[in-house]
């Protein structure tokens, strides 16, 4: 169902809300829907929610972030979207980091929140990437929207340190957004830069042709980039912030830097680049987590008490 394509459209198309609500309610009634699960709140949700809750339906909202990300303009609508959460019978978070922030900063009652985990995202068939055995330089991928909180300058500083020490690695930086003045430094380091929006096919190809993903966030709730990497069978090197340490278990399915600084990140990259046996162990850890984490079953268990 198409709604609008811009922030301006959200206002000018608002007259359509009553008709859309009627259509949604007709569909919910036809399917005898008892519980509504909002995977990500829409800017119209706070207005629509009361009407969708009619007839005693339960309303469950997945909360991805407890606060706007630094440098992310979409965060301007965050407080408005929280009105959707305020109307929910149950909230689901994808990390303890977000749950803690909701409890302490937003004063949401603990009994309304269920904490799960970020599901894997599969842009590429598991195990499709070429296995690395140390016969060539390690191929690292840094991807996603180039926002301030992603810490690209921190990653570049770590690469500078590794190059100074003579460690050879192949690196790709890919994604839409502001490179924060790092383009010249990336070029001088021989990094492949793809500074635009990536389609699913392009992302699938990048994940299949790299060995590991690096995340140098300076702030995080949890990461879709980590979920995509793990879904493709790739270990992740990350900083110890927010819910990233819940997605990435150190020396299990990735490596977690001791601190949020270039030296600590470079240390973990160097460990992996010099130790194929460590790499193979981490890949096995990624596979093990595929087999033990079923998000759909966990979500159904989480909402089950609201159904009865």
C-alpha positions as CSV (number, residue, x, y, z in Angstrom):
1,X,0.0,0.0,0.0
2,X,1.6,3.2,-1.2
3,X,1.4,6.2,1.2
4,X,3.9,9.0,0.4
5,X,7.5,9.4,-0.7
6,X,8.7,12.5,1.3
7,X,8.3,14.3,4.5
8,X,6.2,16.9,2.7
9,X,4.0,14.1,1.4
10,X,3.4,12.8,4.9
11,X,1.6,16.1,5.6
12,X,-0.1,16.7,2.2
13,X,-1.3,13.0,2.0
14,X,-2.7,12.9,5.5
15,X,-6.2,13.4,4.3
16,X,-6.0,9.7,3.1
17,X,-5.6,8.4,6.6
18,X,-9.3,7.7,7.4
19,X,-9.7,5.7,4.2
20,X,-6.5,3.8,4.8
21,X,-7.6,3.0,8.4
22,X,-10.9,1.7,7.2
23,X,-9.2,-0.5,4.7
24,X,-6.8,-1.9,7.3
25,X,-9.6,-2.5,9.7
26,X,-11.6,-4.4,7.1
27,X,-8.6,-6.6,6.4
28,X,-7.9,-7.2,10.1
29,X,-11.6,-8.1,10.6
30,X,-11.6,-10.4,7.6
31,X,-8.6,-12.3,9.0
32,X,-9.9,-12.2,12.6
33,X,-6.6,-10.6,13.7
34,X,-6.2,-10.4,17.4
35,X,-2.7,-9.0,17.7
36,X,-0.9,-6.4,15.6
37,X,2.9,-6.3,15.5
38,X,4.5,-3.1,14.2
39,X,8.0,-4.1,12.9
40,X,9.0,-0.4,12.6
41,X,6.8,2.6,13.5
42,X,5.5,4.6,10.5
43,X,5.2,8.4,10.9
44,X,1.4,7.9,10.7
45,X,1.3,5.1,13.3
46,X,0.7,7.4,16.3
47,X,-2.5,8.6,14.6
48,X,-3.7,5.3,13.3
49,X,-2.9,3.1,16.3
50,X,-6.0,3.9,18.4
51,X,-8.3,2.9,15.5
52,X,-6.4,-0.3,14.9
53,X,-6.7,-1.2,18.5
54,X,-10.5,-1.2,18.3
55,X,-12.4,-4.4,18.9
56,X,-9.9,-5.3,21.7
57,X,-6.9,-6.0,19.4
58,X,-3.5,-6.1,21.1
59,X,-0.9,-3.7,19.8
60,X,2.8,-4.7,19.9
61,X,5.6,-2.4,18.7
62,X,9.2,-3.3,18.0
63,X,11.5,-0.5,19.3
64,X,14.8,-0.3,17.4
65,X,16.4,2.7,19.2
66,X,16.0,4.4,22.5
67,X,17.3,7.8,21.2
68,X,18.1,9.4,17.9
69,X,21.5,8.5,16.4
70,X,24.0,11.4,16.2
71,X,24.0,13.0,12.8
72,X,20.8,11.1,11.6
73,X,18.2,13.6,10.4
74,X,15.5,11.0,10.6
75,X,15.9,11.3,14.4
76,X,14.0,14.6,14.2
77,X,10.8,12.5,14.2
78,X,11.9,10.2,17.0
79,X,9.9,11.8,19.8
80,X,6.8,11.7,17.6
81,X,7.3,8.0,16.9
82,X,7.6,7.3,20.6
83,X,3.9,8.2,20.8
84,X,3.3,4.9,19.0
85,X,5.2,3.0,21.7
86,X,3.2,4.8,24.3
87,X,0.0,3.2,23.0
88,X,1.5,-0.3,22.8
89,X,0.3,-3.1,25.0
90,X,3.8,-4.6,24.7
91,X,7.2,-3.4,23.5
92,X,9.9,-5.6,22.0
93,X,13.5,-4.5,21.9
94,X,16.4,-6.1,20.0
95,X,19.0,-5.5,22.6
96,X,19.4,-5.0,26.4
97,X,21.1,-1.7,25.6
98,X,17.8,-0.3,24.2
99,X,15.8,-1.9,27.0
100,X,18.0,-0.2,29.6
101,X,17.7,3.2,28.0
102,X,13.9,2.9,27.7
103,X,13.7,2.0,31.4
104,X,16.1,4.7,32.7
105,X,15.5,7.6,30.2
106,X,12.0,7.0,29.0
107,X,10.6,5.6,32.3
108,X,8.7,2.9,30.5
109,X,7.4,0.2,32.9
110,X,9.6,-3.0,32.9
111,X,6.6,-5.3,32.6
112,X,5.7,-3.8,29.2
113,X,9.0,-4.6,27.6
114,X,10.4,-7.9,26.2
115,X,14.0,-8.0,25.1
116,X,14.9,-10.3,22.2
117,X,17.8,-10.0,19.7
118,X,18.5,-8.7,16.2
119,X,17.5,-11.3,13.6
120,X,19.9,-12.2,10.9
121,X,19.5,-10.5,7.5
122,X,20.2,-12.7,4.5
123,X,21.3,-10.7,1.4
124,X,23.5,-13.6,0.3
125,X,23.3,-17.4,0.6
126,X,25.0,-18.6,3.7
127,X,28.6,-19.8,3.0
128,X,28.7,-18.2,-0.4
129,X,31.8,-16.2,0.2
130,X,35.2,-17.6,-0.6
131,X,36.9,-19.2,2.4
132,X,40.1,-17.4,3.5
133,X,43.1,-19.6,4.5
134,X,45.8,-16.9,4.6
135,X,46.9,-17.3,1.0
136,X,46.0,-13.7,0.2
137,X,45.4,-10.4,2.1
138,X,42.3,-10.4,4.2
139,X,39.3,-8.6,2.6
140,X,37.5,-6.3,4.9
141,X,34.2,-4.5,4.2
142,X,32.9,-1.3,5.9
143,X,29.4,-0.6,4.7
144,X,26.1,1.1,5.4
145,X,24.8,4.7,5.5
146,X,27.8,7.0,6.2
147,X,26.4,8.6,9.3
148,X,28.5,10.3,12.1
149,X,27.8,7.6,14.6
150,X,29.3,4.9,12.3
151,X,32.8,6.2,13.1
152,X,34.4,6.2,9.6
153,X,37.2,8.5,10.7
154,X,38.0,6.0,13.5
155,X,38.2,3.2,10.9
156,X,40.5,5.2,8.6
157,X,42.8,6.0,11.6
158,X,43.0,2.3,12.3
159,X,43.9,1.6,8.7
160,X,46.6,4.2,8.9
161,X,48.1,2.5,11.9
162,X,48.0,-0.9,10.2
163,X,49.6,0.5,7.0
164,X,52.4,2.1,9.1
165,X,53.1,-1.4,10.6
166,X,53.2,-2.9,7.1
167,X,50.1,-5.1,7.3
168,X,48.6,-5.7,3.9
169,X,44.8,-6.0,3.8
170,X,42.2,-5.3,1.1
171,X,39.4,-2.9,2.2
172,X,36.2,-1.7,0.7
173,X,34.1,1.2,2.1
174,X,30.6,1.2,0.6
175,X,27.4,3.1,1.2
176,X,25.5,6.4,0.7
177,X,26.3,9.5,2.7
178,X,28.9,11.9,3.8
179,X,32.4,10.5,3.9
180,X,33.2,13.1,6.5
181,X,36.3,14.4,4.7
182,X,37.9,10.9,4.5
183,X,37.9,10.4,0.8
184,X,41.5,11.6,0.2
185,X,42.8,9.5,3.0
186,X,40.9,6.4,1.8
187,X,42.3,6.9,-1.7
188,X,45.9,7.2,-0.3
189,X,45.4,3.9,1.6
190,X,44.3,2.1,-1.6
191,X,40.7,1.6,-0.3
192,X,38.0,0.8,-2.8
193,X,35.2,3.4,-2.2
194,X,31.6,3.0,-3.4
195,X,29.9,6.2,-2.2
196,X,26.3,5.6,-3.2
197,X,23.1,3.7,-2.3
198,X,23.6,0.0,-2.6
199,X,20.9,-2.3,-4.1
200,X,20.3,-5.7,-2.5
201,X,22.2,-7.4,-5.4
202,X,25.2,-5.2,-5.0
203,X,25.3,-5.7,-1.2
204,X,25.0,-9.5,-1.7
205,X,28.0,-9.4,-4.1
206,X,30.1,-7.3,-1.6
207,X,29.3,-9.7,1.2
208,X,30.1,-12.7,-0.9
209,X,33.5,-11.3,-2.0
210,X,34.8,-10.2,1.4
211,X,36.0,-12.1,4.4
212,X,34.9,-10.0,7.3
213,X,33.0,-6.8,8.2
214,X,34.3,-4.0,10.4
215,X,32.0,-1.7,12.4
216,X,33.6,1.2,14.2
217,X,30.5,2.8,15.7
218,X,30.9,5.4,18.4
219,X,27.2,4.9,19.3
220,X,24.8,2.1,18.6
221,X,21.6,0.4,19.6
222,X,22.3,-2.7,17.5
223,X,23.4,-3.0,13.9
224,X,21.6,-4.2,10.8
225,X,25.1,-4.2,9.1
226,X,26.2,-6.8,11.7
227,X,23.0,-8.8,11.1
228,X,23.7,-8.8,7.3
229,X,27.3,-9.8,7.8
230,X,26.4,-12.7,10.2
231,X,23.6,-13.7,7.8
232,X,26.2,-14.1,5.1
233,X,28.5,-16.1,7.2
234,X,31.1,-13.4,7.9
235,X,32.6,-12.6,11.3
236,X,32.5,-9.0,12.5
237,X,35.1,-6.8,14.1
238,X,33.5,-4.1,16.2
239,X,33.8,-1.5,18.8
240,X,32.4,-2.2,22.4
241,X,29.3,0.1,22.2
242,X,25.6,-0.3,22.8
243,X,24.0,-3.6,21.6
244,X,26.9,-4.5,19.3
245,X,28.5,-6.5,22.2
246,X,25.3,-8.5,22.3
247,X,25.4,-9.3,18.6
248,X,29.1,-10.0,18.5
249,X,30.5,-12.3,21.1
250,X,34.3,-11.8,21.4
251,X,36.3,-14.6,19.9
252,X,33.0,-16.5,19.1
253,X,31.5,-14.9,16.0
254,X,33.7,-11.9,15.8
255,X,36.2,-9.7,17.7
256,X,35.4,-6.8,20.0
257,X,38.0,-4.0,20.4
258,X,38.9,-3.3,24.0
259,X,38.2,0.5,23.6
260,X,36.7,2.8,21.1
261,X,39.9,4.0,19.6
262,X,42.0,3.4,16.5
263,X,44.8,1.4,18.2
264,X,42.3,-1.1,19.8
265,X,40.5,-1.6,16.5
266,X,43.8,-2.0,14.6
267,X,44.9,-4.6,17.1
268,X,41.8,-6.8,16.5
269,X,42.1,-6.4,12.7
270,X,45.7,-7.4,12.8
271,X,44.9,-10.5,15.0
272,X,42.5,-11.7,12.4
273,X,44.6,-10.8,9.4
274,X,47.6,-12.8,10.8
275,X,45.7,-15.9,12.0
276,X,43.7,-18.0,9.5
277,X,42.9,-20.5,12.3
278,X,41.2,-17.8,14.3
279,X,39.3,-16.8,11.2
280,X,38.0,-20.3,10.7
281,X,37.0,-20.6,14.3
282,X,35.0,-17.4,14.1
283,X,33.2,-18.5,10.9
284,X,32.2,-21.7,12.8
285,X,30.9,-19.5,15.6
286,X,28.8,-17.6,13.1
287,X,27.3,-20.8,11.7
288,X,26.5,-22.1,15.3
289,X,24.5,-19.0,16.0
290,X,22.5,-19.5,12.8
291,X,21.4,-22.8,14.2
292,X,20.5,-21.7,17.7
293,X,18.7,-18.3,17.1
294,X,15.2,-18.3,15.6
295,X,13.8,-14.8,15.8
296,X,10.3,-15.7,14.6
297,X,9.8,-18.3,17.3
298,X,11.2,-16.0,19.9
299,X,8.9,-13.2,18.9
300,X,5.8,-15.4,18.9
301,X,6.7,-16.5,22.4
302,X,7.2,-12.9,23.4
303,X,3.7,-11.8,22.2
304,X,1.9,-15.0,23.3
305,X,0.9,-13.6,26.7
306,X,-0.9,-10.7,25.1
307,X,-3.0,-12.9,22.9
308,X,-4.8,-14.9,25.6
